[in-house]
């Protein structure tokens, strides 16, 4: 199961409902989600990360990444080594 949280004070993206309906997500606190092994950030239309998705297992992380690609989102860290802004992947609308 993937854990997720919305970051307080940042507006969700218009496409957020598609993420929630396509991925099996369990709501958690921001601290709990940040403690997961792998972290996915999702940017809104203003370029701010508004949602974090945490995965304990690499398999769960890869399934989430695949679903986000299927929704037409792109991973800005796809060709980058390491993490940025604490995330292993950062998805946004292209």
PDB file of N, CA, C and O in Angstrom:
ATOM      1  N   UNK A   1       0.841  -1.194   0.000  1.00  0.00           N
ATOM      2  CA  UNK A   1       0.000   0.000   0.000  1.00  0.00           C
ATOM      3  C   UNK A   1       0.879   1.248   0.000  1.00  0.00           C
ATOM      4  O   UNK A   1       1.892   1.315   0.697  1.00  0.00           O
ATOM      5  N   UNK A   2       0.482   2.200  -0.771  1.00  0.00           N
ATOM      6  CA  UNK A   2       1.184   3.480  -0.834  1.00  0.00           C
ATOM      7  C   UNK A   2       0.551   4.444   0.157  1.00  0.00           C
ATOM      8  O   UNK A   2      -0.668   4.464   0.322  1.00  0.00           O
ATOM      9  N   UNK A   3       1.368   5.227   0.804  1.00  0.00           N
ATOM     10  CA  UNK A   3       0.860   6.270   1.701  1.00  0.00           C
ATOM     11  C   UNK A   3       0.928   7.596   0.963  1.00  0.00           C
ATOM     12  O   UNK A   3       1.820   7.810   0.142  1.00  0.00           O
ATOM     13  N   UNK A   4      -0.003   8.475   1.251  1.00  0.00           N
ATOM     14  CA  UNK A   4       0.003   9.780   0.600  1.00  0.00           C
ATOM     15  C   UNK A   4      -0.459  10.865   1.565  1.00  0.00           C
ATOM     16  O   UNK A   4      -1.141  10.604   2.555  1.00  0.00           O
ATOM     17  N   UNK A   5      -0.068  12.079   1.242  1.00  0.00           N
ATOM     18  CA  UNK A   5      -0.521  13.236   2.002  1.00  0.00           C
ATOM     19  C   UNK A   5      -0.538  14.453   1.089  1.00  0.00           C
ATOM     20  O   UNK A   5       0.258  14.561   0.156  1.00  0.00           O
ATOM     21  N   UNK A   6      -1.447  15.353   1.370  1.00  0.00           N
ATOM     22  CA  UNK A   6      -1.441  16.654   0.711  1.00  0.00           C
ATOM     23  C   UNK A   6      -0.622  17.589   1.591  1.00  0.00           C
ATOM     24  O   UNK A   6      -0.718  17.538   2.817  1.00  0.00           O
ATOM     25  N   UNK A   7       0.175  18.433   0.972  1.00  0.00           N
ATOM     26  CA  UNK A   7       0.980  19.377   1.736  1.00  0.00           C
ATOM     27  C   UNK A   7       0.118  20.607   2.046  1.00  0.00           C
ATOM     28  O   UNK A   7      -0.446  21.231   1.147  1.00  0.00           O
ATOM     29  N   UNK A   8       0.034  20.931   3.315  1.00  0.00           N
ATOM     30  CA  UNK A   8      -0.824  22.022   3.777  1.00  0.00           C
ATOM     31  C   UNK A   8      -0.463  23.341   3.092  1.00  0.00           C
ATOM     32  O   UNK A   8       0.710  23.683   2.945  1.00  0.00           O
ATOM     33  N   UNK A   9      -1.495  24.066   2.681  1.00  0.00           N
ATOM     34  CA  UNK A   9      -1.311  25.397   2.130  1.00  0.00           C
ATOM     35  C   UNK A   9      -0.968  25.438   0.650  1.00  0.00           C
ATOM     36  O   UNK A   9      -0.767  26.516   0.091  1.00  0.00           O
ATOM     37  N   UNK A  10      -0.897  24.263   0.001  1.00  0.00           N
ATOM     38  CA  UNK A  10      -0.579  24.234  -1.430  1.00  0.00           C
ATOM     39  C   UNK A  10      -1.773  23.624  -2.165  1.00  0.00           C
ATOM     40  O   UNK A  10      -2.249  22.542  -1.820  1.00  0.00           O
ATOM     41  N   UNK A  11      -2.242  24.340  -3.181  1.00  0.00           N
ATOM     42  CA  UNK A  11      -3.436  23.909  -3.910  1.00  0.00           C
ATOM     43  C   UNK A  11      -3.166  22.645  -4.721  1.00  0.00           C
ATOM     44  O   UNK A  11      -2.152  22.555  -5.414  1.00  0.00           O
ATOM     45  N   UNK A  12      -4.075  21.662  -4.635  1.00  0.00           N
ATOM     46  CA  UNK A  12      -3.931  20.460  -5.470  1.00  0.00           C
ATOM     47  C   UNK A  12      -4.097  20.794  -6.949  1.00  0.00           C
ATOM     48  O   UNK A  12      -4.756  21.770  -7.308  1.00  0.00           O
ATOM     49  N   UNK A  13      -3.492  19.974  -7.794  1.00  0.00           N
ATOM     50  CA  UNK A  13      -3.622  20.156  -9.239  1.00  0.00           C
ATOM     51  C   UNK A  13      -5.024  19.757  -9.688  1.00  0.00           C
ATOM     52  O   UNK A  13      -5.721  19.008  -9.003  1.00  0.00           O
ATOM     53  N   UNK A  14      -5.421  20.265 -10.838  1.00  0.00           N
ATOM     54  CA  UNK A  14      -6.744  19.941 -11.377  1.00  0.00           C
ATOM     55  C   UNK A  14      -6.872  18.447 -11.654  1.00  0.00           C
ATOM     56  O   UNK A  14      -7.970  17.897 -11.570  1.00  0.00           O
ATOM     57  N   UNK A  15      -5.758  17.782 -11.985  1.00  0.00           N
ATOM     58  CA  UNK A  15      -5.797  16.357 -12.322  1.00  0.00           C
ATOM     59  C   UNK A  15      -5.693  15.450 -11.088  1.00  0.00           C
ATOM     60  O   UNK A  15      -5.632  14.229 -11.233  1.00  0.00           O
ATOM     61  N   UNK A  16      -5.673  16.021  -9.887  1.00  0.00           N
ATOM     62  CA  UNK A  16      -5.447  15.224  -8.670  1.00  0.00           C
ATOM     63  C   UNK A  16      -6.479  14.114  -8.488  1.00  0.00           C
ATOM     64  O   UNK A  16      -6.140  13.027  -8.020  1.00  0.00           O
ATOM     65  N   UNK A  17      -7.725  14.373  -8.852  1.00  0.00           N
ATOM     66  CA  UNK A  17      -8.765  13.351  -8.662  1.00  0.00           C
ATOM     67  C   UNK A  17      -8.441  12.079  -9.448  1.00  0.00           C
ATOM     68  O   UNK A  17      -8.830  10.986  -9.038  1.00  0.00           O
ATOM     69  N   UNK A  18      -7.726  12.211 -10.586  1.00  0.00           N
ATOM     70  CA  UNK A  18      -7.341  11.040 -11.379  1.00  0.00           C
ATOM     71  C   UNK A  18      -6.288  10.214 -10.647  1.00  0.00           C
ATOM     72  O   UNK A  18      -6.299   8.985 -10.719  1.00  0.00           O
ATOM     73  N   UNK A  19      -5.388  10.879  -9.950  1.00  0.00           N
ATOM     74  CA  UNK A  19      -4.371  10.178  -9.166  1.00  0.00           C
ATOM     75  C   UNK A  19      -5.041   9.389  -8.049  1.00  0.00           C
ATOM     76  O   UNK A  19      -4.750   8.211  -7.844  1.00  0.00           O
ATOM     77  N   UNK A  20      -5.936  10.050  -7.334  1.00  0.00           N
ATOM     78  CA  UNK A  20      -6.613   9.419  -6.199  1.00  0.00           C
ATOM     79  C   UNK A  20      -7.459   8.229  -6.655  1.00  0.00           C
ATOM     80  O   UNK A  20      -7.544   7.228  -5.944  1.00  0.00           O
ATOM     81  N   UNK A  21      -8.082   8.326  -7.825  1.00  0.00           N
ATOM     82  CA  UNK A  21      -8.952   7.237  -8.278  1.00  0.00           C
ATOM     83  C   UNK A  21      -8.175   6.100  -8.953  1.00  0.00           C
ATOM     84  O   UNK A  21      -8.697   4.990  -9.049  1.00  0.00           O
ATOM     85  N   UNK A  22      -6.952   6.340  -9.422  1.00  0.00           N
ATOM     86  CA  UNK A  22      -6.198   5.312 -10.133  1.00  0.00           C
ATOM     87  C   UNK A  22      -5.155   4.591  -9.293  1.00  0.00           C
ATOM     88  O   UNK A  22      -4.729   3.495  -9.659  1.00  0.00           O
ATOM     89  N   UNK A  23      -4.737   5.168  -8.193  1.00  0.00           N
ATOM     90  CA  UNK A  23      -3.747   4.537  -7.334  1.00  0.00           C
ATOM     91  C   UNK A  23      -4.387   4.146  -6.004  1.00  0.00           C
ATOM     92  O   UNK A  23      -5.240   4.864  -5.481  1.00  0.00           O
ATOM     93  N   UNK A  24      -3.975   3.021  -5.472  1.00  0.00           N
ATOM     94  CA  UNK A  24      -4.441   2.616  -4.145  1.00  0.00           C
ATOM     95  C   UNK A  24      -3.608   3.366  -3.121  1.00  0.00           C
ATOM     96  O   UNK A  24      -2.444   3.037  -2.891  1.00  0.00           O
ATOM     97  N   UNK A  25      -4.206   4.372  -2.513  1.00  0.00           N
ATOM     98  CA  UNK A  25      -3.489   5.248  -1.598  1.00  0.00           C
ATOM     99  C   UNK A  25      -4.115   5.226  -0.208  1.00  0.00           C
ATOM    100  O   UNK A  25      -5.336   5.210  -0.057  1.00  0.00           O
ATOM    101  N   UNK A  26      -3.263   5.225   0.785  1.00  0.00           N
ATOM    102  CA  UNK A  26      -3.699   5.324   2.173  1.00  0.00           C
ATOM    103  C   UNK A  26      -3.252   6.687   2.687  1.00  0.00           C
ATOM    104  O   UNK A  26      -2.069   7.021   2.620  1.00  0.00           O
ATOM    105  N   UNK A  27      -4.188   7.469   3.198  1.00  0.00           N
ATOM    106  CA  UNK A  27      -3.828   8.793   3.703  1.00  0.00           C
ATOM    107  C   UNK A  27      -3.019   8.683   4.984  1.00  0.00           C
ATOM    108  O   UNK A  27      -3.293   7.852   5.850  1.00  0.00           O
ATOM    109  N   UNK A  28      -2.012   9.549   5.081  1.00  0.00           N
ATOM    110  CA  UNK A  28      -1.179   9.588   6.264  1.00  0.00           C
ATOM    111  C   UNK A  28      -0.729  11.010   6.524  1.00  0.00           C
ATOM    112  O   UNK A  28      -1.048  11.921   5.761  1.00  0.00           O
ATOM    113  N   UNK A  29       0.011  11.195   7.596  1.00  0.00           N
ATOM    114  CA  UNK A  29       0.553  12.520   7.879  1.00  0.00           C
ATOM    115  C   UNK A  29       1.770  12.755   6.985  1.00  0.00           C
ATOM    116  O   UNK A  29       2.354  11.810   6.455  1.00  0.00           O
ATOM    117  N   UNK A  30       2.141  14.012   6.827  1.00  0.00           N
ATOM    118  CA  UNK A  30       3.315  14.322   6.018  1.00  0.00           C
ATOM    119  C   UNK A  30       4.562  13.650   6.592  1.00  0.00           C
ATOM    120  O   UNK A  30       5.384  13.122   5.843  1.00  0.00           O
ATOM    121  N   UNK A  31       4.705  13.669   7.920  1.00  0.00           N
ATOM    122  CA  UNK A  31       5.855  13.024   8.558  1.00  0.00           C
ATOM    123  C   UNK A  31       5.893  11.531   8.269  1.00  0.00           C
ATOM    124  O   UNK A  31       6.954  10.987   7.963  1.00  0.00           O
ATOM    125  N   UNK A  32       4.747  10.863   8.363  1.00  0.00           N
ATOM    126  CA  UNK A  32       4.681   9.416   8.120  1.00  0.00           C
ATOM    127  C   UNK A  32       5.043   9.094   6.673  1.00  0.00           C
ATOM    128  O   UNK A  32       5.773   8.138   6.412  1.00  0.00           O
ATOM    129  N   UNK A  33       4.536   9.890   5.733  1.00  0.00           N
ATOM    130  CA  UNK A  33       4.814   9.650   4.314  1.00  0.00           C
ATOM    131  C   UNK A  33       6.297   9.880   4.023  1.00  0.00           C
ATOM    132  O   UNK A  33       6.908   9.111   3.280  1.00  0.00           O
ATOM    133  N   UNK A  34       6.876  10.924   4.598  1.00  0.00           N
ATOM    134  CA  UNK A  34       8.299  11.211   4.369  1.00  0.00           C
ATOM    135  C   UNK A  34       9.223  10.125   4.928  1.00  0.00           C
ATOM    136  O   UNK A  34      10.386  10.047   4.533  1.00  0.00           O
ATOM    137  N   UNK A  35       8.732   9.305   5.822  1.00  0.00           N
ATOM    138  CA  UNK A  35       9.542   8.221   6.381  1.00  0.00           C
ATOM    139  C   UNK A  35       9.563   6.977   5.496  1.00  0.00           C
ATOM    140  O   UNK A  35      10.326   6.047   5.758  1.00  0.00           O
ATOM    141  N   UNK A  36       8.743   6.949   4.465  1.00  0.00           N
ATOM    142  CA  UNK A  36       8.738   5.811   3.549  1.00  0.00           C
ATOM    143  C   UNK A  36      10.069   5.758   2.787  1.00  0.00           C
ATOM    144  O   UNK A  36      10.751   6.772   2.640  1.00  0.00           O
ATOM    145  N   UNK A  37      10.423   4.573   2.312  1.00  0.00           N
ATOM    146  CA  UNK A  37      11.716   4.357   1.650  1.00  0.00           C
ATOM    147  C   UNK A  37      11.858   5.169   0.354  1.00  0.00           C
ATOM    148  O   UNK A  37      12.907   5.759   0.093  1.00  0.00           O
ATOM    149  N   UNK A  38      10.804   5.190  -0.440  1.00  0.00           N
ATOM    150  CA  UNK A  38      10.818   5.890  -1.731  1.00  0.00           C
ATOM    151  C   UNK A  38       9.697   6.917  -1.754  1.00  0.00           C
ATOM    152  O   UNK A  38       8.591   6.656  -1.279  1.00  0.00           O
ATOM    153  N   UNK A  39       9.992   8.095  -2.312  1.00  0.00           N
ATOM    154  CA  UNK A  39       9.046   9.207  -2.273  1.00  0.00           C
ATOM    155  C   UNK A  39       8.798   9.778  -3.665  1.00  0.00           C
ATOM    156  O   UNK A  39       9.731  10.036  -4.425  1.00  0.00           O
ATOM    157  N   UNK A  40       7.520   9.967  -3.980  1.00  0.00           N
ATOM    158  CA  UNK A  40       7.106  10.591  -5.243  1.00  0.00           C
ATOM    159  C   UNK A  40       6.439  11.912  -4.893  1.00  0.00           C
ATOM    160  O   UNK A  40       5.562  11.963  -4.031  1.00  0.00           O
ATOM    161  N   UNK A  41       6.859  12.987  -5.566  1.00  0.00           N
ATOM    162  CA  UNK A  41       6.217  14.276  -5.426  1.00  0.00           C
ATOM    163  C   UNK A  41       5.354  14.535  -6.649  1.00  0.00           C
ATOM    164  O   UNK A  41       5.669  14.067  -7.743  1.00  0.00           O
ATOM    165  N   UNK A  42       4.272  15.273  -6.472  1.00  0.00           N
ATOM    166  CA  UNK A  42       3.411  15.661  -7.596  1.00  0.00           C
ATOM    167  C   UNK A  42       3.267  17.173  -7.568  1.00  0.00           C
ATOM    168  O   UNK A  42       2.900  17.751  -6.545  1.00  0.00           O
ATOM    169  N   UNK A  43       3.559  17.811  -8.700  1.00  0.00           N
ATOM    170  CA  UNK A  43       3.482  19.269  -8.807  1.00  0.00           C
ATOM    171  C   UNK A  43       2.130  19.714  -9.335  1.00  0.00           C
ATOM    172  O   UNK A  43       1.519  19.041 -10.164  1.00  0.00           O
ATOM    173  N   UNK A  44       1.671  20.864  -8.840  1.00  0.00           N
ATOM    174  CA  UNK A  44       0.446  21.474  -9.378  1.00  0.00           C
ATOM    175  C   UNK A  44       0.806  22.372 -10.561  1.00  0.00           C
ATOM    176  O   UNK A  44       1.960  22.431 -10.985  1.00  0.00           O
ATOM    177  N   UNK A  45      -0.187  23.058 -11.074  1.00  0.00           N
ATOM    178  CA  UNK A  45       0.026  23.905 -12.257  1.00  0.00           C
ATOM    179  C   UNK A  45       0.974  25.072 -11.988  1.00  0.00           C
ATOM    180  O   UNK A  45       1.546  25.632 -12.922  1.00  0.00           O
ATOM    181  N   UNK A  46       1.142  25.440 -10.718  1.00  0.00           N
ATOM    182  CA  UNK A  46       2.068  26.527 -10.368  1.00  0.00           C
ATOM    183  C   UNK A  46       3.500  26.035 -10.173  1.00  0.00           C
ATOM    184  O   UNK A  46       4.407  26.827  -9.918  1.00  0.00           O
ATOM    185  N   UNK A  47       3.697  24.713 -10.296  1.00  0.00           N
ATOM    186  CA  UNK A  47       5.042  24.151 -10.151  1.00  0.00           C
ATOM    187  C   UNK A  47       5.423  23.798  -8.726  1.00  0.00           C
ATOM    188  O   UNK A  47       6.581  23.482  -8.454  1.00  0.00           O
ATOM    189  N   UNK A  48       4.453  23.849  -7.806  1.00  0.00           N
ATOM    190  CA  UNK A  48       4.736  23.516  -6.406  1.00  0.00           C
ATOM    191  C   UNK A  48       4.343  22.065  -6.132  1.00  0.00           C
ATOM    192  O   UNK A  48       3.318  21.594  -6.624  1.00  0.00           O
ATOM    193  N   UNK A  49       5.153  21.361  -5.351  1.00  0.00           N
ATOM    194  CA  UNK A  49       4.806  19.997  -4.961  1.00  0.00           C
ATOM    195  C   UNK A  49       3.696  20.090  -3.911  1.00  0.00           C
ATOM    196  O   UNK A  49       3.882  20.678  -2.846  1.00  0.00           O
ATOM    197  N   UNK A  50       2.529  19.496  -4.234  1.00  0.00           N
ATOM    198  CA  UNK A  50       1.370  19.584  -3.341  1.00  0.00           C
ATOM    199  C   UNK A  50       1.008  18.230  -2.741  1.00  0.00           C
ATOM    200  O   UNK A  50       0.318  18.170  -1.723  1.00  0.00           O
ATOM    201  N   UNK A  51       1.466  17.143  -3.361  1.00  0.00           N
ATOM    202  CA  UNK A  51       1.151  15.798  -2.870  1.00  0.00           C
ATOM    203  C   UNK A  51       2.423  14.978  -2.805  1.00  0.00           C
ATOM    204  O   UNK A  51       3.264  15.038  -3.702  1.00  0.00           O
ATOM    205  N   UNK A  52       2.555  14.209  -1.733  1.00  0.00           N
ATOM    206  CA  UNK A  52       3.649  13.248  -1.601  1.00  0.00           C
ATOM    207  C   UNK A  52       3.045  11.854  -1.563  1.00  0.00           C
ATOM    208  O   UNK A  52       2.015  11.624  -0.930  1.00  0.00           O
ATOM    209  N   UNK A  53       3.705  10.925  -2.254  1.00  0.00           N
ATOM    210  CA  UNK A  53       3.299   9.522  -2.242  1.00  0.00           C
ATOM    211  C   UNK A  53       4.519   8.732  -1.804  1.00  0.00           C
ATOM    212  O   UNK A  53       5.581   8.827  -2.419  1.00  0.00           O
ATOM    213  N   UNK A  54       4.370   7.960  -0.750  1.00  0.00           N
ATOM    214  CA  UNK A  54       5.484   7.184  -0.218  1.00  0.00           C
ATOM    215  C   UNK A  54       5.279   5.702  -0.431  1.00  0.00           C
ATOM    216  O   UNK A  54       4.176   5.185  -0.258  1.00  0.00           O
ATOM    217  N   UNK A  55       6.360   5.015  -0.814  1.00  0.00           N
ATOM    218  CA  UNK A  55       6.317   3.566  -1.024  1.00  0.00           C
ATOM    219  C   UNK A  55       7.389   2.899  -0.177  1.00  0.00           C
ATOM    220  O   UNK A  55       8.517   3.385  -0.088  1.00  0.00           O
ATOM    221  N   UNK A  56       7.027   1.780   0.446  1.00  0.00           N
ATOM    222  CA  UNK A  56       7.978   1.018   1.243  1.00  0.00           C
ATOM    223  C   UNK A  56       8.820   0.123   0.340  1.00  0.00           C
ATOM    224  O   UNK A  56      10.019  -0.043   0.562  1.00  0.00           O
ATOM    225  N   UNK A  57       8.182  -0.454  -0.685  1.00  0.00           N
ATOM    226  CA  UNK A  57       8.866  -1.406  -1.560  1.00  0.00           C
ATOM    227  C   UNK A  57       9.077  -0.819  -2.946  1.00  0.00           C
ATOM    228  O   UNK A  57       8.258  -0.046  -3.444  1.00  0.00           O
ATOM    229  N   UNK A  58      10.200  -1.203  -3.562  1.00  0.00           N
ATOM    230  CA  UNK A  58      10.523  -0.722  -4.906  1.00  0.00           C
ATOM    231  C   UNK A  58       9.433  -1.111  -5.900  1.00  0.00           C
ATOM    232  O   UNK A  58       9.115  -0.339  -6.805  1.00  0.00           O
ATOM    233  N   UNK A  59       8.861  -2.301  -5.738  1.00  0.00           N
ATOM    234  CA  UNK A  59       7.811  -2.770  -6.625  1.00  0.00           C
ATOM    235  C   UNK A  59       6.590  -1.842  -6.576  1.00  0.00           C
ATOM    236  O   UNK A  59       6.023  -1.501  -7.615  1.00  0.00           O
ATOM    237  N   UNK A  60       6.192  -1.440  -5.373  1.00  0.00           N
ATOM    238  CA  UNK A  60       5.053  -0.520  -5.209  1.00  0.00           C
ATOM    239  C   UNK A  60       5.365   0.831  -5.841  1.00  0.00           C
ATOM    240  O   UNK A  60       4.510   1.437  -6.486  1.00  0.00           O
ATOM    241  N   UNK A  61       6.599   1.297  -5.652  1.00  0.00           N
ATOM    242  CA  UNK A  61       7.047   2.562  -6.234  1.00  0.00           C
ATOM    243  C   UNK A  61       6.937   2.499  -7.755  1.00  0.00           C
ATOM    244  O   UNK A  61       6.403   3.417  -8.378  1.00  0.00           O
ATOM    245  N   UNK A  62       7.444   1.412  -8.355  1.00  0.00           N
ATOM    246  CA  UNK A  62       7.420   1.281  -9.815  1.00  0.00           C
ATOM    247  C   UNK A  62       5.988   1.187 -10.349  1.00  0.00           C
ATOM    248  O   UNK A  62       5.686   1.724 -11.415  1.00  0.00           O
ATOM    249  N   UNK A  63       5.111   0.510  -9.614  1.00  0.00           N
ATOM    250  CA  UNK A  63       3.704   0.445 -10.033  1.00  0.00           C
ATOM    251  C   UNK A  63       3.074   1.834 -10.020  1.00  0.00           C
ATOM    252  O   UNK A  63       2.325   2.186 -10.931  1.00  0.00           O
ATOM    253  N   UNK A  64       3.377   2.623  -8.990  1.00  0.00           N
ATOM    254  CA  UNK A  64       2.838   3.984  -8.902  1.00  0.00           C
ATOM    255  C   UNK A  64       3.376   4.842 -10.040  1.00  0.00           C
ATOM    256  O   UNK A  64       2.627   5.599 -10.658  1.00  0.00           O
ATOM    257  N   UNK A  65       4.678   4.724 -10.320  1.00  0.00           N
ATOM    258  CA  UNK A  65       5.296   5.480 -11.418  1.00  0.00           C
ATOM    259  C   UNK A  65       4.620   5.135 -12.741  1.00  0.00           C
ATOM    260  O   UNK A  65       4.314   6.022 -13.539  1.00  0.00           O
ATOM    261  N   UNK A  66       4.388   3.843 -12.969  1.00  0.00           N
ATOM    262  CA  UNK A  66       3.737   3.405 -14.205  1.00  0.00           C
ATOM    263  C   UNK A  66       2.330   3.989 -14.332  1.00  0.00           C
ATOM    264  O   UNK A  66       1.933   4.442 -15.405  1.00  0.00           O
ATOM    265  N   UNK A  67       1.579   3.973 -13.225  1.00  0.00           N
ATOM    266  CA  UNK A  67       0.223   4.544 -13.236  1.00  0.00           C
ATOM    267  C   UNK A  67       0.253   6.039 -13.541  1.00  0.00           C
ATOM    268  O   UNK A  67      -0.587   6.534 -14.293  1.00  0.00           O
ATOM    269  N   UNK A  68       1.206   6.756 -12.970  1.00  0.00           N
ATOM    270  CA  UNK A  68       1.300   8.202 -13.202  1.00  0.00           C
ATOM    271  C   UNK A  68       1.667   8.494 -14.659  1.00  0.00           C
ATOM    272  O   UNK A  68       1.152   9.444 -15.249  1.00  0.00           O
ATOM    273  N   UNK A  69       2.554   7.681 -15.240  1.00  0.00           N
ATOM    274  CA  UNK A  69       2.853   7.826 -16.671  1.00  0.00           C
ATOM    275  C   UNK A  69       1.595   7.565 -17.501  1.00  0.00           C
ATOM    276  O   UNK A  69       1.325   8.279 -18.466  1.00  0.00           O
ATOM    277  N   UNK A  70       0.823   6.534 -17.121  1.00  0.00           N
ATOM    278  CA  UNK A  70      -0.413   6.194 -17.835  1.00  0.00           C
ATOM    279  C   UNK A  70      -1.428   7.336 -17.782  1.00  0.00           C
ATOM    280  O   UNK A  70      -2.264   7.465 -18.677  1.00  0.00           O
ATOM    281  N   UNK A  71      -1.357   8.166 -16.734  1.00  0.00           N
ATOM    282  CA  UNK A  71      -2.258   9.318 -16.617  1.00  0.00           C
ATOM    283  C   UNK A  71      -1.783  10.501 -17.467  1.00  0.00           C
ATOM    284  O   UNK A  71      -2.421  11.553 -17.491  1.00  0.00           O
ATOM    285  N   UNK A  72      -0.656  10.317 -18.165  1.00  0.00           N
ATOM    286  CA  UNK A  72      -0.145  11.376 -19.029  1.00  0.00           C
ATOM    287  C   UNK A  72       0.777  12.348 -18.325  1.00  0.00           C
ATOM    288  O   UNK A  72       1.095  13.406 -18.867  1.00  0.00           O
ATOM    289  N   UNK A  73       1.214  12.000 -17.110  1.00  0.00           N
ATOM    290  CA  UNK A  73       2.137  12.870 -16.390  1.00  0.00           C
ATOM    291  C   UNK A  73       3.570  12.489 -16.737  1.00  0.00           C
ATOM    292  O   UNK A  73       3.829  11.373 -17.189  1.00  0.00           O
ATOM    293  N   UNK A  74       4.486  13.403 -16.528  1.00  0.00           N
ATOM    294  CA  UNK A  74       5.889  13.112 -16.811  1.00  0.00           C
ATOM    295  C   UNK A  74       6.730  13.269 -15.548  1.00  0.00           C
ATOM    296  O   UNK A  74       6.429  14.086 -14.678  1.00  0.00           O
ATOM    297  N   UNK A  75       7.789  12.467 -15.470  1.00  0.00           N
ATOM    298  CA  UNK A  75       8.691  12.468 -14.322  1.00  0.00           C
ATOM    299  C   UNK A  75       9.910  13.310 -14.663  1.00  0.00           C
ATOM    300  O   UNK A  75      10.712  12.925 -15.513  1.00  0.00           O
ATOM    301  N   UNK A  76      10.054  14.455 -14.009  1.00  0.00           N
ATOM    302  CA  UNK A  76      11.178  15.341 -14.319  1.00  0.00           C
ATOM    303  C   UNK A  76      12.517  14.774 -13.852  1.00  0.00           C
ATOM    304  O   UNK A  76      13.572  15.269 -14.250  1.00  0.00           O
ATOM    305  N   UNK A  77      12.481  13.741 -13.011  1.00  0.00           N
ATOM    306  CA  UNK A  77      13.725  13.138 -12.524  1.00  0.00           C
ATOM    307  C   UNK A  77      14.064  11.835 -13.246  1.00  0.00           C
ATOM    308  O   UNK A  77      14.967  11.110 -12.831  1.00  0.00           O
ATOM    309  N   UNK A  78      13.341  11.540 -14.324  1.00  0.00           N
ATOM    310  CA  UNK A  78      13.521  10.275 -15.037  1.00  0.00           C
ATOM    311  C   UNK A  78      14.983  10.055 -15.461  1.00  0.00           C
ATOM    312  O   UNK A  78      15.486   8.934 -15.385  1.00  0.00           O
ATOM    313  N   UNK A  79      15.649  11.098 -15.898  1.00  0.00           N
ATOM    314  CA  UNK A  79      17.030  10.977 -16.371  1.00  0.00           C
ATOM    315  C   UNK A  79      18.029  11.601 -15.406  1.00  0.00           C
ATOM    316  O   UNK A  79      19.130  11.978 -15.808  1.00  0.00           O
ATOM    317  N   UNK A  80      17.654  11.712 -14.139  1.00  0.00           N
ATOM    318  CA  UNK A  80      18.503  12.356 -13.143  1.00  0.00           C
ATOM    319  C   UNK A  80      18.935  11.327 -12.104  1.00  0.00           C
ATOM    320  O   UNK A  80      18.132  10.508 -11.656  1.00  0.00           O
ATOM    321  N   UNK A  81      20.193  11.378 -11.731  1.00  0.00           N
ATOM    322  CA  UNK A  81      20.690  10.507 -10.658  1.00  0.00           C
ATOM    323  C   UNK A  81      20.340  11.118  -9.304  1.00  0.00           C
ATOM    324  O   UNK A  81      20.430  12.333  -9.128  1.00  0.00           O
ATOM    325  N   UNK A  82      19.946  10.288  -8.358  1.00  0.00           N
ATOM    326  CA  UNK A  82      19.677  10.770  -7.010  1.00  0.00           C
ATOM    327  C   UNK A  82      18.308  11.406  -6.867  1.00  0.00           C
ATOM    328  O   UNK A  82      17.443  11.281  -7.734  1.00  0.00           O
ATOM    329  N   UNK A  83      18.137  12.096  -5.742  1.00  0.00           N
ATOM    330  CA  UNK A  83      16.848  12.697  -5.422  1.00  0.00           C
ATOM    331  C   UNK A  83      16.921  14.219  -5.568  1.00  0.00           C
ATOM    332  O   UNK A  83      18.002  14.807  -5.551  1.00  0.00           O
ATOM    333  N   UNK A  84      15.757  14.836  -5.709  1.00  0.00           N
ATOM    334  CA  UNK A  84      15.646  16.290  -5.695  1.00  0.00           C
ATOM    335  C   UNK A  84      14.447  16.643  -4.831  1.00  0.00           C
ATOM    336  O   UNK A  84      13.403  15.994  -4.897  1.00  0.00           O
ATOM    337  N   UNK A  85      14.609  17.671  -4.026  1.00  0.00           N
ATOM    338  CA  UNK A  85      13.551  18.111  -3.107  1.00  0.00           C
ATOM    339  C   UNK A  85      13.081  16.952  -2.238  1.00  0.00           C
ATOM    340  O   UNK A  85      11.924  16.916  -1.819  1.00  0.00           O
ATOM    341  N   UNK A  86      13.981  16.001  -1.967  1.00  0.00           N
ATOM    342  CA  UNK A  86      13.663  14.853  -1.128  1.00  0.00           C
ATOM    343  C   UNK A  86      12.885  13.751  -1.828  1.00  0.00           C
ATOM    344  O   UNK A  86      12.478  12.780  -1.191  1.00  0.00           O
ATOM    345  N   UNK A  87      12.673  13.892  -3.133  1.00  0.00           N
ATOM    346  CA  UNK A  87      11.848  12.929  -3.870  1.00  0.00           C
ATOM    347  C   UNK A  87      12.691  12.096  -4.840  1.00  0.00           C
ATOM    348  O   UNK A  87      13.682  12.565  -5.401  1.00  0.00           O
ATOM    349  N   UNK A  88      12.259  10.838  -5.018  1.00  0.00           N
ATOM    350  CA  UNK A  88      12.901   9.940  -5.986  1.00  0.00           C
ATOM    351  C   UNK A  88      12.306  10.123  -7.372  1.00  0.00           C
ATOM    352  O   UNK A  88      12.929   9.755  -8.368  1.00  0.00           O
ATOM    353  N   UNK A  89      11.112  10.685  -7.444  1.00  0.00           N
ATOM    354  CA  UNK A  89      10.426  10.994  -8.709  1.00  0.00           C
ATOM    355  C   UNK A  89       9.547  12.214  -8.439  1.00  0.00           C
ATOM    356  O   UNK A  89       8.978  12.353  -7.356  1.00  0.00           O
ATOM    357  N   UNK A  90       9.443  13.088  -9.429  1.00  0.00           N
ATOM    358  CA  UNK A  90       8.549  14.257  -9.310  1.00  0.00           C
ATOM    359  C   UNK A  90       7.725  14.322 -10.598  1.00  0.00           C
ATOM    360  O   UNK A  90       8.260  14.528 -11.688  1.00  0.00           O
ATOM    361  N   UNK A  91       6.439  14.146 -10.448  1.00  0.00           N
ATOM    362  CA  UNK A  91       5.539  14.125 -11.620  1.00  0.00           C
ATOM    363  C   UNK A  91       4.794  15.452 -11.752  1.00  0.00           C
ATOM    364  O   UNK A  91       4.451  16.107 -10.768  1.00  0.00           O
ATOM    365  N   UNK A  92       4.564  15.814 -13.000  1.00  0.00           N
ATOM    366  CA  UNK A  92       3.755  16.997 -13.305  1.00  0.00           C
ATOM    367  C   UNK A  92       3.128  16.808 -14.682  1.00  0.00           C
ATOM    368  O   UNK A  92       3.491  15.905 -15.435  1.00  0.00           O
ATOM    369  N   UNK A  93       2.187  17.677 -14.985  1.00  0.00           N
ATOM    370  CA  UNK A  93       1.545  17.677 -16.296  1.00  0.00           C
ATOM    371  C   UNK A  93       2.508  18.305 -17.275  1.00  0.00           C
ATOM    372  O   UNK A  93       3.207  19.265 -16.950  1.00  0.00           O
ATOM    373  N   UNK A  94       2.542  17.754 -18.483  1.00  0.00           N
ATOM    374  CA  UNK A  94       3.458  18.325 -19.486  1.00  0.00           C
ATOM    375  C   UNK A  94       2.765  19.303 -20.384  1.00  0.00           C
ATOM    376  O   UNK A  94       3.392  19.871 -21.278  1.00  0.00           O
TER     377      UNK A  94
END
